[in-house]
């Protein structure tokens, strides 16, 4: 059974800033990088790496710069919009709205549209 092509824009330590969530065997990380292009792939990586300074192990929750945190999650949305534009309607692109770990689609899955 084939599922949707789905990606998640999310930061993690030493990660790329984008996660492939697909059960289609022919879809690989390399293919995803090819589809996004070098600039968007690099922008995702730079954004991902900025999370370490903002949320890294030595930063206590009460010490977070709330403006920088809001900017970080806004950048996640902007990157997700760019990813959706690059990948097109055949892909579901999700991003994290903020520290509450609420995931949102850039475009709702087709099965939800009616």
C-alpha positions in Angstrom: 0.0 0.0 0.0 1.3 3.4 -0.9 0.9 6.4 1.3 1.3 10.1 0.7 4.6 11.8 0.1 5.0 13.8 3.2 7.8 15.9 4.7 8.2 17.6 8.0 10.1 20.9 8.5 11.6 20.4 12.0 14.9 21.1 13.7 17.1 18.6 15.6 20.7 18.3 16.6 23.0 17.8 13.6 20.0 17.3 11.3 19.0 18.8 7.9 15.9 20.6 9.0 13.6 18.5 6.9 12.4 14.9 7.5 11.0 12.6 4.9 7.9 10.8 6.1 6.9 8.5 3.3 6.2 4.8 2.8 6.9 5.0 -0.9 10.1 3.0 -1.4 11.2 5.0 -4.5 11.3 8.3 -2.5 14.8 8.8 -1.0 16.6 11.5 0.9 18.8 12.1 -2.2 15.7 12.5 -4.4 14.2 14.9 -1.9 17.4 17.0 -2.0 17.3 17.0 -5.8 13.7 18.1 -5.8 14.3 21.0 -3.3 17.5 22.3 -4.9 20.8 23.3 -3.3 19.7 26.8 -2.0 16.5 25.6 -0.2 18.4 22.6 1.2 21.1 24.9 2.5 18.5 27.3 4.0 16.9 24.4 5.8 20.2 23.3 7.2 21.2 26.8 8.4 17.8 27.2 10.0 18.1 23.8 11.7 21.5 24.7 13.0 20.3 27.9 14.5 18.1 25.9 16.9 21.2 24.7 18.7 22.1 28.2 19.9 18.5 29.0 20.7 17.4 25.8 22.4 20.8 24.1 23.0 21.7 22.1 26.1 23.1 25.0 28.1 20.0 27.2 27.5 17.5 27.0 30.3 13.8 27.3 29.3 13.4 30.5 31.4 16.4 32.0 29.5 14.9 31.7 26.0 14.7 34.9 24.0 11.0 34.9 23.3 11.4 37.2 20.2 14.1 35.0 18.8 12.0 31.9 19.4 9.0 33.5 17.7 11.2 34.4 14.7 12.6 30.8 14.6 9.1 29.3 14.3 8.0 31.9 11.7 11.1 31.0 9.7 10.0 27.3 9.9 6.6 28.3 8.4 8.3 30.3 5.6 10.6 27.4 4.8 7.7 25.0 4.8 5.9 27.3 2.3 9.0 27.3 0.1 9.2 23.5 0.3 5.5 23.2 -0.6 6.0 25.5 -3.6 9.0 23.4 -4.8 7.4 20.0 -4.3 3.9 20.8 -5.4 0.5 19.5 -4.8 1.5 15.8 -4.7 3.3 16.4 -1.4 2.1 17.1 2.2 4.4 19.5 4.0 4.1 19.9 7.7 5.8 22.4 10.1 5.9 23.0 13.8 3.9 26.1 14.8 5.8 26.6 18.0 7.1 25.3 21.3 3.7 23.5 21.9 4.7 20.9 19.3 1.6 21.4 17.2 2.1 20.3 13.6 0.3 22.0 10.8 0.0 21.3 7.1 0.8 24.0 4.6 -2.0 22.6 2.5 -4.5 20.3 4.1 -4.5 16.8 2.7 -6.8 16.4 -0.2 -8.9 13.9 1.6 -9.7 16.6 4.1 -10.8 19.1 1.5 -14.5 19.2 0.8 
